[in-house]
Every structure is written in C-alpha cells, then in structure tokens.
Amino acid sequence: MTGTLSGFAVVAVLLWSGVLGPGRTEPQAMVAAPFPAYVAPSLVLPQTDGTPFDLSALRGEVALVFFGFLNCPDVCPVTLSTWTQALDRLRPDQGQFQGIFVTVDPARDTPATLGRWLGSFDPSIRGLVGSDAQVARVVKDWGVFVSIRTDSETGAASPTSQTPAMDPHAAHLGTGGDAHPGVYLVDHSARTFLIDRKGRVARILPPNLDTDGLLATLEPFLRH
C-alpha cells in the first residue's frame, strides 16, 4: 500500500500524520480528531441482495461508510474485521452501528461475489454495488480517490481511469482477481466516514484503526 501525497502535504498533516504501508498500522486506540460535522453526501445504490439502499433512510442510526473492493489484500478486510469485532463487543444497551461497504471496483465486484465475501464478516454489514457510472458518481460526491490501473508487470503502463484525488491517503492495495485478462491495481482512499444520527459526517477515521480505537470513537455517538 502506497500513499499519494503530491500536492496534499498540508492537508495530510491536518488530517492525520503518516501514510500506511504494507503491514503498518496506526497507533493502538488512536481516535479521529473532532471537526465540524457536515451533511453526508447522497448515497443511493443497489445492495448485494438486489434491494435498493438510501443512506438517508438510516436517519436516527449511527453508520460507518467505507469504500473498498473485494480483491483488496489488507486494509479492506482489516477494516471489516475490526467492524465485526466491535459489533461483537458492543452490549445491547450500548447500541449498534450500521456498517456500509461500497465497492470501488464494480467491474469485478458483482452482487454475488461481493455478497459472499462480506458474508465472512458480521452479517449486518451491507454491501453496495452498481454500474460504473453509479459508483463513479458516488465516489465523486464523497470526495473519494480511486485510480484503477494495470500493473506494470503486465506490460501496460498507463492508468485506465481516475477520479479527482481529494484524499491524501490513497491506498495502493493490490492486484485484482485471478490470472485472467484485465488484471489491474486499485488505488483508493482508506478512510472511514462516521455518520451520526442526524445524517452528518461527524468523524473521518484513519486507516487501520484498531477495535479499541473504533469503540472509543463510536461511544459518544452511540450514547446519544
């Protein structure tokens, strides 16, 4: 995993220090710094089971939104595992949160394949899919960096697509799929959006936040 910092050094310092590389994690129990909450962008996409999803329908609940892809070897499964552990540790009287995983690789993450993969984590986590155009619109609205490009080892050199890089912490996360044509890498933002009960983005969580850090961040939002 590599970080993309060109032109965003000042922003990076303000958000959180350091860009994660393979096998690196944030300090234990690190929590996201407070900032003025803002209304969450629209998030309307099909779920892996074919039913429609609209984030606005979760008003009154706490949610976590993460953008990733099935073939991600590290930060995506680590994030989902942390969500699962946090949900297991929360008592009924503490409340729960809704985990939302949005694919940034709709060409390969079909509803069936993404649904099966998410099934290995907490069953309450929702997977969102869609057409290239639908996902691209959501990615742009949320200011998420996504760059899909072929691996240099395949002989192709240029990116195949890219959205505006609004997040300095773009994760270079690995090759896609098996040894089939169209093997490529996906660079994407590794941050998690915490949505409060009023439908606002209230925190932006750093990559690889551990379970203790996640629970510490969520606690005041689940309590109110």
N, C-alpha and C positions, 0 to 999 in steps of 0.2 A: 504494500500500500504506500503510495507516494502522496505528498501534499502539493497543492498548486497554490503558490503564494504570490506570483508575479503580479504586481500592481495592487496587492491587497495587504501589504505588510502591516500597515497601521490598523486596519480592521481586524487583522488576526490577533494583534496584541490586545485590542479592546475586548474581543470575544473570549478567547482563552489562549494560553500560551502553548506552543508546540504543535507539531503535526505528527500524527501517529504513523509509525512504520510497521512492518510485519512483526507480530508478536509483542508489540508495545501496548501498554495500557495507561490510562490516566491514573493519577494517584488514588489510592483507596479512599472511598467515601467522598470523593470530590463532588461538589454540587454546583449547579448552574447559578451564576450571579443574577440577581433580580434586574429587571429592566421594565420600562413602561409597556404594559400589555397592549396588544393591538388585535383588532378583529381578524380572526382566522380567514384566510382566503377560501374561496369556494372549493369544495372537494366532492364532486359528484362523479362516480364511476361505478361500473358493474363489480359485484363481488365474485369470488371464485365459484360460488354456487349459482351464479346467474341472476341473483336478486339485485336490485338497484341499491346503491348506498349514497347517502347525502349526509355530510358531516353536521349540517345544521340540525338534523333530527336528533343529535346527541346532546342538544342543549340541556343543561342540568346534570350532565355527567362529566367526569374527567377523562381525557383521552390522550394517548401518545400516538404521534404520527411519524413514521419513518419511511424513507424512500430507499429501496434497495432492489436486489434481484436474486433469483434462486441460485445461480451459479457462483455467488459470492463466497469466497473461501473463509472469510474471517469476520469482519465487522457486522455483517448482516446476521449470521447465525448466533454470534455472541450477543448481539442486541436482543434478539428474540429469546435466547436462553435466559438472559437477565430479566426480561419481562416475565417469563414463565416462573422463575424463582421468586420474583417479587409478588406475583399473584398468589403463589403457594403460601407465602409468609404472611400475607395480609389477613387479619382476622375479620370475620363478618361485620363486627362493629366498627371497623376502620374504613369500610367501603372498598370498592374496587375501581380499577380504571379500565378503559377500553383500548386495547392495542390495535393499531391500524397499520398494516404493511402495504405500501404502494409500490408496485413494480415499476422500475425504470427501464425494463427490458421486455416490452410487450411482444416482440417478435418470437422470443423463446419461452417466456413465462405464460403459458396457456392457463386457462382456468383450472384444468385438470391437474397439470403438473405442479403449479403453484399451490393449489389446494392440498395435494398430497404432501408436499414438503412442509407446509405450515401445520399440517396435522401432527407432526412430530413435536410441536411445541404446545403451549396452552390452547385448548380448543376454542377459547373465547376470542382469540386473535383473528381479526378479519383481514383477508387478502383482497386487494383491489387491483383489477386488471383493466384492459380497454384497448382500443385501437392506438396506433402510433400517434394519430392526431389528438385523440383524447388525452393520452398520457403527456404528450408534449405541452398541451395547454395547461394542464395541472402543474407540471414541473415549472413552467414559466411563471404561473400565478404565485407559486410558493417560493420563487427565487432559489430553486434547487439547481445546482450544477450537475449536468450529465454530459458525458462525452463518450460516444461509442466509436471505437477504432479497432482496426485489425492489429494483431500482434506483429511486431517487426520480424519475428521469426518465421512468419508465414510468407514473407516476401512482399507484403503490401505495406506501404509507408504512410499513407495519408489518412486523417480521420474520416469516418463515414458520416458522422453527424455530431452536432454540438449545440448546446443551449448556452445562453449567457452565463458566465461564471460569476455568480453573485455570492458564493460561499467560498472563503479561502481554504476551507478544509475539505477538499475533494479527495476522495479515497480511490486509489488505483487498486482495484480489487480482484483481478484475476481473469483467466480465460473463460470463455463461455462454452458450456456443453462438452460433448464428446468429440471424437476426431472426425467431425462432419464438416462439410464446406461451410464457410461463413463463421469460422472461429474468430472471436474478437474479444477485446477487453472492454470493460465498462468502468469509467471513472465517474464517481458521483459523490455528492455531499454525504457526510457521515453523521450529521447532526440529527437530533430527535426533537420534534416540536411537542411541547406540553400544552394541551388545550384545557382551559379551566371551564367551570360550569357555566360561564357566561358566553362561551364560544370564542374566547380570545386566546391568542398565543401568549402564554404567560411566562414561559421559560423556553430557552433553547439549550438542550442538554448536549454536552460534549460527547465525542465518540468513546465507546468502551467504558462508559460509566458503570461502576460495579453495582451489585444489588443493594448494598448498604447506602451508597450514594443516591441511587434511584429512589429508594424508600424515604430517605431524608428529604429529598426534593419534593416528593409527592405528598408527604404527610400534611403540610398545611392546607393543600388544595383538597385533599380527601376529607379533611376535618370540617370544612365549611360548605 
